[in-house]
Amino acid sequence: MKRYLRYLGLITVLSLVLAACGDGEGGDTTTTAGAEPTTTAAEEPTTTAGEEMTTTTGEPSGDLVLACQVTDTGGIDDKSFNQTAFKGITDAVEAGIADPESDYLESQAETDYGPNIQSWLDAGCDLIITVGFLLGTATQEAAEANPDQAFEIIDFAYDEGVAPNVRGAVFGTTDAAFLAGYLAAGVSQTGVVATYGGIQIPCGVTCFMDGFVYGVRYYNQENGTDVQVLGWDPEAQTGSFTGDFENADNGRNFTQSFVDEGADVILPVAGPVGVGSAALAQELGNVWVIGVDADWFETLPEYSDVILTSVLKGLDVAVFDTIQDVAEGTFEGGTRLYTIAEDGVGIGPINEAVDAALAAEVDAIREGLVDGSLVAADMAEG
């Protein structure tokens, strides 16, 4: 924990804080119902910006916003999900809208979620940001018990009318991963690519995997090829999952299994687990890896020679936007979808070794997704 001096109340709960510390990735889930969060498998959120929004705050206080994040068990330095979300807070501090005392608590286990949220409630935070699907229940319970407190949950949202003081930020990652799938098929020398997840969470994990498969199928359709995808069947919603978002050795082992089956491009949707894929790819020298959430050229530069690209999710943008709304007194609960059309999702830089013509095709496909002339889900079978 870092900066607690501003609020004396936090001192009384410091023992709880020291015992608490993030997990898993969130989901591009759309709704929950009742007390327990539920998700809709294989579907991207359909709510667009401004829809299903309920105002829950009054006038701005004129003070800097004390923004307080609770990670999942992946931790703040996961090079991916939690770290990118926290960048939204640090960006807001630099922009002069968030208090420099803004901070995070990490969760070592799911049992830490509720106590960590309570710690920030006791600290008097203006905005509490929880990261990921796995915090859905704890966030809802805290929000319902504290209806005047502003919350944001990343990669998750509730049904309309449930926890109206929570803004759920969700992301159209199927489109972004579609681009990565097309690119992967285009660079594959073996005609086999693969993807795996950490935990099967709709849609924060599986929508990446859906889009990746759809993109490969589109490449095959447009180029008369038959590139195969291992690790995920979007119609059956079955595939390969390590069961965690932490153990890089699992990423290495899963990747080796795929390589043994001929795969030479891997998309790991598993937070820090994916570092194991990058490490093995570098050792092998003939395998590409695709990053998720953040630009891996920036967060994992030591693997830049084997990073093909990254599927980006604007977690930092979503956090920054919400802090700004709290600062201006315009915060609203409800669902906020970040789309490819507004650069809420996309792909990062493409490795310079990739043929320029293929990179140009990917750019053109992006424009088709933006203007609606191309729909990723049209590649679903059945």
N, C-alpha and C positions, 0 to 999 in steps of 0.2 A: 504494500500500500504506500502511497506517496504523500499526498498533500492533504492533511486533515485539520489544520489549525483554524480554518475559517469557522468551522462549526464545532463548538464544544460538545454538542450532543453526541457526536460520533465517537468521542473518547469513551463513552460509557459502553459502546458496543464494539470496541476494538478487539476484544477477545473473540467475538464472533467472526470479525473480518479476517483475523489471522488464521482461523480454521477454515476459511472459505477460499476457494479459488477455481473455469470454463469447460464444455464437451460438445463434441459433435458439431455438425453443421446444421444450419437451419434448413427449411424447405421453402421452395417456391409455392407453398401451400396457399390455398385461397380462403378457406373458411373453417370455423369450428362450430359446434353446436353444443349447447348445454354447458355443463361444468367441465367436461373433458374435451380437449381439442381433437377434432377429426380433420381429415384431409380428403381431397378428391384426387384419386390417382389418375395419372396420365393426362391431366389437363392443366394448361397454363391458366393463370388468373385472367378473368375477363373484365374485371373492373378497371376502368381507365382513370387517369388523374382527374380528381374532382368529383368522382361518383361515390356514392354511399359515404359521404363525409358528414360528420356531426360536430358542430362547434362545441367545445367543452371548456374553453378558457375565456377570461375576461380581458381587461386592458393590460398592456404591457407594464411592467413595474419600472422600467427605465434602468434596472440593474443588469449587469452581465448575467447570462444564464449559467447556472451551475448544472452542468450536464454530467450524468453519472451512469456508467455502463456496467452491466453484468455480463460476463462472457459465459459461453458454454464451456465444456470441459476441454476443448481444444486449446484453450489458453490464449493470452493476449499476443504472444509471439509466434502464432501459428503460420506466419507468412501468407495468410490467406484470409479467412472469414472474419475472425474477431479483430485481427490486426487492421484490416481494411476498414471495418466499422469504426474503430477507434480513431483512425485517421480523420474521419469526419469531425470528431470532437477537437482534435488538435488543429485542424484547419479552421474551425470556428473560433478557437482561442486566438490564432494568428490573425484572423479577420476582425478581432475585437468585439465579437458578439457573445463568446462564451467565457466564463470565469476561468482564470488560470488554475484555480483549484479543482476544476473538472477532472474526473479521474475514473478509474475502473476497479472492479473487484473480479477476481478470477474464481471459477468454480471447479473444484477438484472432482466433485461428484454431483449427481443430480440432486442429492439432498442438500446441497449448498445453495440452490437457486433461491428458495424462499428466504433463508436467512440473509443472503446477500442483498436481495431486494429490500428486505426490512431494514438493513443497515443504512441503505441510501434514503429510505423514508425517514429514518431517525435523524439523518444528517441534514434534512431539509432541502434536498435536491429539487431544482425546478423541473428537470426532465430526467426520467429514468429510462435508459435504453437497454433492452434485453436482446440478446443475439441468438436467434435460432428457434426453430420448431420445438426443440426439447424444453424450452422455457415457457411454452404456451400456457400450461396449467398454472404455474406459479405466478406468471404475469397477470393472468385473468383474475386469480384470487386476490392478488394485491390491488389490482385496479378496482375491483368491485368493493373492496373494503376501504378504499381511499378515492372516492369518485372525483375529488377536486385536484388530484395529482395527475399531471401529464405523463404519459408513458409512450414509448415507441418500441415495437418489437420488430426485429429485422427478419425478413424471409418468412413471415407468417402473418395471418390475418384472421379475424373472427367474423362470424355472421353479423349482419347488420343488426344493431341494437344490443349486441353482446359487448360488454366492456367498452362503452362509447368514449371513454377518456384515453383509449389506446389507439395510436396510429399504427397500422400494420403496413410495413413496406415490403412489397413483393416485386418480383423481377421476371421479365419475359425471357428467361434463359434458353428456352427451346430454340428461339431464333438465333441467338448467339452461337450456341453449340452446333446448329445446322451449318453455319459457316465453317466451323472447325472440322466437322465431319467431311464436308466437301473437300477441304484442303487436305485432310488426312488421306482420303482416297486418292487424291491427285499426286501425292508424293510417295505413296506406298510402292515399294519395289516387289513385295511378295504377294500383293493382292489380299492381304489380311491385316486388319486393324482391330483394336480392342478397347474396351472401356470397363471400368469397375467402379463401385461406389464404396463409401464407408459404411453407412447404414441406409437401408432402403426407406428414404424419407421422400414422399411426394410433397412438393415437387422440387425442393431445393437440391436434391441429389438426382432423382430419376428424370427430371425434365432436361437436365444436361445430357443424360444418356439417351433420352428420346431424340433430342435434336441432333445429336451426333450420328445416330443410326439413320435418321431421315436425310441428313446431309450426304452420307455415303450413298444412300439409295438414289438421291438426286444426281450425284456424280455418275453413277452407273447408268441411269436413264439418259443423261445427256451425252455420255461418251461411249456407250455400248460396251461397258466393262462389267465385271462381276466381282468387285471388291467385297469381301466378306467381313462382318463385324462379329467379334467374339465378346461375350460378357454381358449382353443385354438383348432381350426380346421385348420391344415396346408394346406389342400387342398383348402378350401374355403377362407383361410386367414381371418378368423373372430374369435373374441374372446373377452376377458375381458381386459379393459384398464382403469386405473384410470384417465387418462387425464393430469397427471403431474408427475414430478420427485422429488417432494419436501415434500408433506404432508404425514407424517407417519400415521396419522389417517385414510387416505384412504387405506393404506396397512392393517391396523388392520381390517377395515370394510370388505374389499374384502376377507381377510383370514377367518373371521368369517362366511361369506356367504358360502365359500367353505367347511369349517368344518361342517357347518349345513347340507351340502349335502354329508357328509361322508369322505371328504378328510383328510388325515393325513400326507401328505408331500406337501409342497408348494414351488414353484420356483417363486419368485417375480423378474421380470426384470424391475426394476423401481428405481434404485438408492436409495436415502434415504427413499423413500416410503417403501422399503422393511424392514426397521427397525421396522415399525409397525407390520409386519408379525412376525418378530422374537420375539417382545415383547409379542404378544398374544400367540404365540406358547409356550413361557416359562410359561405364566400364566396357560395355559391349561394343560401342562405337558404331552400330548400325541400326539403332532404334531411336525414333523420335518420341518425345513426351509433350503433352499439351497441358498447360497450367489451367487452373480455375480460380475464379473470384478476383484475384489481383494479377498484375502483369508480372509473370515470373522472371522476365528479363531484369526487372527491378528488384524483386524480393529474393530471387535465387540466382543471382548473376553468375555464381560459380558453375552453374549448369547451362549457361547460355548456348554452348555448342550443340546441345541436344534438345533445346526447347524449340518446338515448331512454332507455337504461338500460345496465347492464353485466352480462355473464355472469360470475359470480364463482366463483373456485376457491380453496379454503382452503389455499393454499400456505404462508402464514404459520402457520396452525394446525398443519399437518403437521410443520413444522420445530420449532415450539415443543413439540409433544407428544413428539417424539423426543428433544429435548434434556432434557426433564423425565424421560423414561424412563432416559436415560443417568445423569442425576444421582441417580436413585433406585435404580440398579442393576437395573432391570427391562427394559433394552433387549432387543428381539428382532428378528432379521432376518425376512425374508419379505415378504408383501404386505399392505399396509394400504389398504383402499378407503374413501375419504371420500364419503359419499352425501348426497343431498338431505334424507333423513330426519333426519340429524344436523347439518344446515346446513354440511356439508362443501363443498357447491356450492349455487348459487342465483342469483337475480338481485338487483342492487342497487336503489337507489331509482329509481322511474319518474319521468320528467320531469313536473313539475306541470302542464304544458299538456295532458297526456293526460286524456281523459274519465274521470271517477271510476268509471263503470260498467265500462269496459273494464279498468281497473286491478283492480277487484273480481273480474272474471272470471279474471284472471291469478292472483290469490290463491287462488281456488277450485280452479283447475287444479293449483296447487302442492300443495294438500292432497290432491288425488287421486293425484298422483305419490308423495306421502309414504306414504299408506295403501295404495297398490297397486291402487286401483280404476281407475287410469289408467296405461297403460304406453306410454311414448313410442314404442318400437320397433313397436308395433302399427300405426303409421302407415307402416311400410315397405311398399312395393309388391311383390307377387309372393310 
